[in-house]
Amino acid sequence: MKPDSRRVIADLKELKALTSDEHGGAQRVAWGPVWRKTRAWFEGKLKSELGLGTERDGAGNLWASMPGQRRGSLVIGSHLDSVPSGGWLDGCLGVIAGLEVLRRVKANGTPPVTVHLVDWADEEGARFGRSLAGSAASAGTLDAQKELAHLVDRNGVKLPDAMRENGVPLEGMATAAAYFKRLQARAYLELHIEQGPVLESMKKPVAVVLGTMGVERHTLRFIGQAAHSGAAPIHLRRDAFLAAAEFALACRDISVKHSGKTPRSRVVATCGVVKVEPNFVTAVPGTTDISIDLRALDGKVLGKMLAEAKAASLKAAKRNQVKVEWQPLLHITPRLFDETLMGFVRDAIKQVTKGPAPELPSGPLHDAAEMAAVVPTAMVFAQSSPGVSHTRIEDTPLPALDASIRAFLLAVDRTLAHLAHG
């Protein structure tokens, strides 16, 4: 059966109309009413078109399965949830493409191994702040009591209460890893939009993903002395903001230093939050909090970047006669994807585009990052236009959307053929 994107694109447009509101953008925030409506719509598609029911594991992940001829399975996954007023393709592209995988599998007869399609619960973390909750639970890397039990949204609703409203008790999340283990997964594939501008700048529709970058995220506090802006001479000031500003510029230089010319060696450093006290126009800043987010695909490079950032913070503090304190926020190791599966993706992209397959690391995290720790994993990226995501203006040109879907379906075919003989 020749890969065809038309049904996938039609379903995506139907979902867009179903889950966008008058403000524009998708409103499929996990654990909320629109998310529940989305899942009901999706389950209706599975039932009416394929006669398939669904199961929910202890983490609230939604599973549909097509039994195969032999032991083991291929898992196709992504997420239906979105950020508020998010894009029409973020996450759901992979799930709806997975629906097309099941259609094609059924049309071709019994698959060589079981094919599972999963909609991971709360990938975005948009409401409560913890991303990848469902896939992390399945991978066995989530401590729900420690990481989720205390989380509260802006309206004061506790995450355990929101989960219980959806029939997912917090204590049940610990069973998701055992559920996943029983699937005997031998490969995991995911299609997702790039969410950045690289493919658009390259004028390429689709790419193979090398892996997800590791992350070092910290908050720094520079501690100086508040003073009157008119009375304090420059040479006697202990200006915490100037120290933070010098640190931010140093981190930019660190990222430039460590970024190579190949996709594998691209790194980034971002200072996204700055809080100054006492924060009025006639005061020399006495304290400044600043965040640093470092990302690299190579764990050794990431470690060097962190060490250099710490040294830069001490230098900036000394130069401005202030102190500096570090508080860790997040540490994620790089997740490299499986070479064999990436080879299938490369071949599929070359067949569809009649040209070489671009290779990109993923700076954003995806459910595939959790899966890569427990099962051979690969991802396909579709071009994003205008190179942004988590906004209602997120888009992918239809030719690029078509190419990425067809390449993904071909990669699935190659993976199934490989598993049939493995």
Phi, psi and omega in degrees: 000120184291133179300136183219134184265353192298317180292323179298312181296321178297317178296319179297320178293323177296317179294321177302315180294327183285327193240010174260148180248188186294342179278348180090148178091158182288145182236035186272051183291132185303142177076003181258177186292324180290323175299317178296319178297322179297314180295322178297319177300315181295317178297325176297321176298313181298318183288311187288324184268329187237353182068024184259134169272180181229162173231149171247130176276185185294343179264001181087006175292140185257123187241139169231141189225142174242105186300144181250184186278337186218174181296155180096168183204159169252130178252127173250131183204163169185207187222142176271342181287158182224170166281164176298135181053042182274188183278164185277351184243342186299112179087305186293336177305314181292324180289316182290325172297326175295325174299319178294325175303313181295322176300314182292322178298315180296320181295332182269000182097191182294127181288161181294326174230163178296140176249120178252136173247128182234135166260105182291139181279133172053053174295319188288325186066024189293328185268323186241353171096351180256106181281162174059031186299311184293314181289326177295321177297318180293327179280350179082019182255004183253129169258095189299318181297320182283321190262337187244329191301330185266356188285140183224140178275183185295338180265006178085008178280131179279142180303315178303326179289320178295321177295317181297326177299334179260014177076024182236092177292141183304319183295340180284346182297334181293345181271351186295325181295320178294322177301312181295321181299323181294340180288342181052050182294134178247351177197150176228131179233142181218135173253132182210155172288153182296321182075008179220183189263003191293309181297321178298318180293331178277349186059043178240140185277335192205151182215159170268140183263129183283331182159180177255138182295148168286157184230133166240113183237127184219159169246134177248145172238117173267128187242113178239230179216122175294145181204165179287132185295335179270331187269337185267114176297150184303315186288346179257359183284151171241075191272108183291328180291319179299323176297316180295321180295318177297322178297316181299317178295323178295322179293324174300315180296324178297317180293322177295318181299319187266352178281123177267190183268352181257156179302325181296333186259007178287133178230164177219154174221132186223128170254098190261345182230130174225127178233122185248137174233140008277357168067049166217162199295334184256021180239134168290128182300127179271326175223148175218125173262135179219141179264153172226132178234110181252137181220138177202152179278338179260120183298324179293320177296318179299319178297320178295320179298318179296315179299318180291326177294320178295318177296321179295324179293321179293321178296315179295322179295314181296317182298328183254011174059043178231174174254161177224139177234141179251140175230114180291143178245318186203136174228121178229129179283151176299146177240105178274140183272167189287129184296320180297312180294322177298327176297320177296321179294316179302313181299319181294318179296317179298322180293321183283317187264350182060029179208179181294156181266115175299151178237130182226143165280159176256117173287313173295152176275152178219164176303330178301332178296321177289320181294326183299339179282343187233349183204146175306133192223146171213157179227153172243132176256134170260144180303139173254140179220127008272045176081022181229163177213179184059036177207154183293342180274358175306139181201166170222126179304143184304321176298321178289322178297316178300312183296319182291321179295314181295322177295320179297315180296322176293322178297323176297316179302314181295323179293317178297320178296321178295316181293333180294335183247000184274000000 
